[in-house]
Each structure stands twice: as C-alpha cells, then as structure tokens.
Amino acid sequence: MASASATTATLLKPNPPPPSHKPTIITASVSPPPLRHTFLRRDFLSLTAASTLILTQTIIPFVAPSPASAAEDEEYVKDTSAVISKVRTTLSMERTDPNVADTVAELREASNSWVAKYRKEKALLGKASFRDMYAALNAVSGHYVSFGPTAPIPAKRKARILEEMETAEKALSRGR
C-alpha cells in the first residue's frame, strides 16, 4: 500500500506555473509621454498638405485662366446669347400665330438645358449675366407652366424679362 500512496502523492502535487506567467504589477502613477525629437512621416505629410492648401489659395487665383476655362467661357457666351435670342423671338410673337406653342416648347427645352448645364458651375454663380439670365428664364418658364404655351405674357412681366435680358447681354459683353 505504500506504493499506492506514493503515486497519489505525486499526482496531488501542483505544478509550478511557467516562468512567462509571472504576475505584473500595475502602478497608479501616470507619467507624461517622453518628448520626441524625431520628425515622423505623418508630421511631414501634414506639413505638406497645409503648405499645399495655403499655396493653392494664395497663388493659384492670380494665375491666368487656363485655355480650357477660356473655351468654356466662350461656350457660355455663345449658349447664353442663343437663349437670349430665343426668348426675344418668343416674346415678340403674336398671340394668334399658329407656331406659338412649338416656339414656346423649343424655348422651354433650350432654357432647361441651359439651366441644367450652367447651374452646377460654381464659377458662373456669381456672374451678373448668369443671375439675370436665370431670373428671366425662371419668369418665362414659370409663366408658360402656369398659364400654358399660348397665354400672352403680361406687359409688366414682359418688360421686366426684356430688361433682365438686356442687362444679361451687357454683362456678357463685359465678361461678367
């Protein structure tokens, strides 16, 4: 029986924990992070981004417009002049003319495409020609939507639309 108790004694003996499982003691004091005197990549990238932003906002506005924007300006002037002539043609038509409805439909299509094309251009939003043209087209389209393509535009509204067209044309000629 002595041999049975000896084996039992060896089985009941706990094994010591491995050396890597030593308990760690956490202290409650907090020390400041060490000062670093190295230039990290993220510092370089943030400095580069900041300097690029400053340069693009100060130097680029003074650079002459690119040829692409000059072509866009020419296209804007051409399209706006075409829409102005369509508005004037439509407003000058007699109420009894059989082509009034077709002409109004063409004008509405041209004005809708002009607005859709140039309303999203941020550079044009501040221009006087765009503002006056947009207001005139809005008045013309609003009238024909509300009263139909054959309804004559009242004299007061017609005078205001023609005045806005004239100021838009003057602004276009001045590059505004």
C-alpha positions, 0 to 999 in steps of 0.5 A, spaced: 500 500 500 505 504 500 506 504 493 499 506 492 500 512 496 506 514 493 503 515 486 497 519 489 502 523 492 505 525 486 499 526 482 496 531 488 502 535 487 501 542 483 505 544 478 509 550 478 506 555 473 511 557 467 516 562 468 512 567 462 506 567 467 509 571 472 504 576 475 505 584 473 504 589 477 500 595 475 502 602 478 497 608 479 502 613 477 501 616 470 507 619 467 507 624 461 509 621 454 517 622 453 518 628 448 520 626 441 525 629 437 524 625 431 520 628 425 515 622 423 512 621 416 505 623 418 508 630 421 511 631 414 505 629 410 501 634 414 506 639 413 505 638 406 498 638 405 497 645 409 503 648 405 499 645 399 492 648 401 495 655 403 499 655 396 493 653 392 489 659 395 494 664 395 497 663 388 493 659 384 487 665 383 492 670 380 494 665 375 491 666 368 485 662 366 487 656 363 485 655 355 480 650 357 476 655 362 477 660 356 473 655 351 468 654 356 467 661 357 466 662 350 461 656 350 457 660 355 457 666 351 455 663 345 449 658 349 447 664 353 446 669 347 442 663 343 437 663 349 437 670 349 435 670 342 430 665 343 426 668 348 426 675 344 423 671 338 418 668 343 416 674 346 415 678 340 410 673 337 403 674 336 398 671 340 394 668 334 400 665 330 399 658 329 407 656 331 406 659 338 406 653 342 412 649 338 416 656 339 414 656 346 416 648 347 423 649 343 424 655 348 422 651 354 427 645 352 433 650 350 432 654 357 432 647 361 438 645 358 441 651 359 439 651 366 441 644 367 448 645 364 450 652 367 447 651 374 452 646 377 458 651 375 460 654 381 464 659 377 458 662 373 454 663 380 456 669 381 456 672 374 451 678 373 449 675 366 448 668 369 443 671 375 439 675 370 439 670 365 436 665 370 431 670 373 428 671 366 428 664 364 425 662 371 419 668 369 418 665 362 418 658 364 414 659 370 409 663 366 408 658 360 407 652 366 402 656 369 398 659 364 400 654 358 404 655 351 399 660 348 397 665 354 400 672 352 405 674 357 403 680 361 406 687 359 409 688 366 412 681 366 414 682 359 418 688 360 421 686 366 424 679 362 426 684 356 430 688 361 433 682 365 435 680 358 438 686 356 442 687 362 444 679 361 447 681 354 451 687 357 454 683 362 456 678 357 459 683 353 463 685 359 465 678 361 461 678 367 
